[in-house]
Amino acid sequence: MKIELFYSPGCSQCAAARESLKATAENVVPGIEWHELNVLEDLDHAVELGVLALPAIVVDGELLFSSLPTPQQLRAALNRRSGVEK
C-alpha cells in the first residue's frame, strides 16, 4: 500500500501531524510506502489526483482525505482498505 501526504512548507498543521499519521499507517500496514510530497514541487501530480486543499492524503492513487485526518480516522480507513475491520 502506498500513502502520499501532500503538504505545504510552513503549514503548522501538516508538520504537527505528519509523524503521528506515519506511525499510525506503519502500525496498521507493515511495510507501507510512505511519501511526503511538497505540493509546490509536485503540483502537477497533486492536480492529477484531485488534491484541492492541504494537507491531503492519497492512498494507492485515490484521494482518501482532502483534509487532515486524525490518526484514528486514518487507522479506520486503512483497515477498511486492507479488509480488516477494527
C-alpha positions in Angstrom: 0.0 0.0 0.0 1.3 3.4 -0.9 0.4 6.6 1.0 1.2 10.1 -0.2 0.8 13.0 2.2 0.6 16.3 0.3 1.7 19.3 2.4 2.8 22.9 2.0 6.0 24.2 3.6 5.2 26.3 6.6 1.9 24.5 7.3 2.0 24.1 11.0 -1.0 21.7 10.9 0.8 19.5 8.4 4.1 19.5 10.4 2.4 18.7 13.7 0.5 15.7 12.4 3.0 14.0 10.0 4.8 11.8 12.5 1.7 10.5 14.2 0.0 9.7 10.9 3.1 8.0 9.6 3.4 5.9 12.8 -0.3 5.0 12.6 0.0 3.9 9.0 3.1 1.8 9.7 1.4 0.2 12.6 -1.7 -0.7 10.6 0.1 -1.8 7.4 3.6 -3.1 8.0 5.9 -2.3 5.1 3.7 0.6 3.8 5.2 3.0 1.3 5.0 6.5 2.9 5.8 9.6 0.8 5.6 13.2 1.9 5.2 15.5 -1.1 5.6 19.2 -1.1 2.7 20.4 -3.2 4.8 23.3 -4.6 7.3 20.8 -6.0 4.7 18.1 -7.1 1.8 20.4 -8.2 1.1 18.5 -11.5 0.9 15.2 -9.6 -1.4 16.8 -6.9 -3.7 18.2 -9.5 -3.8 14.9 -11.3 -5.0 13.2 -8.1 -7.6 15.9 -7.4 -5.9 17.5 -4.4 -7.6 20.8 -3.8 -6.8 21.5 -0.2 -3.9 20.8 2.2 -2.9 18.7 3.8 -4.3 15.8 1.8 -3.7 12.0 1.9 -3.8 9.8 -1.2 -3.8 6.0 -0.8 -2.9 3.9 -3.8 -3.7 6.7 -6.2 -7.0 7.6 -4.6 -7.6 10.8 -2.7 -8.8 9.5 0.6 -8.6 12.6 2.8 -8.9 16.1 1.4 -8.2 17.5 4.9 -6.1 16.3 7.7 -7.5 13.1 9.4 -6.9 12.1 13.0 -4.7 9.1 13.5 -7.9 7.2 14.4 -9.6 8.2 11.1 -6.5 7.1 9.1 -6.4 3.8 11.0 -10.0 3.0 10.3 -9.7 3.9 6.6 -6.6 1.8 6.2 -8.2 -1.1 8.0 -11.2 -0.9 5.6 -8.9 -0.8 2.6 -6.9 -3.8 3.7 -10.1 -5.7 4.6 -9.6 -5.6 8.3 -12.4 -4.0 10.4 -11.3 -3.0 13.9 
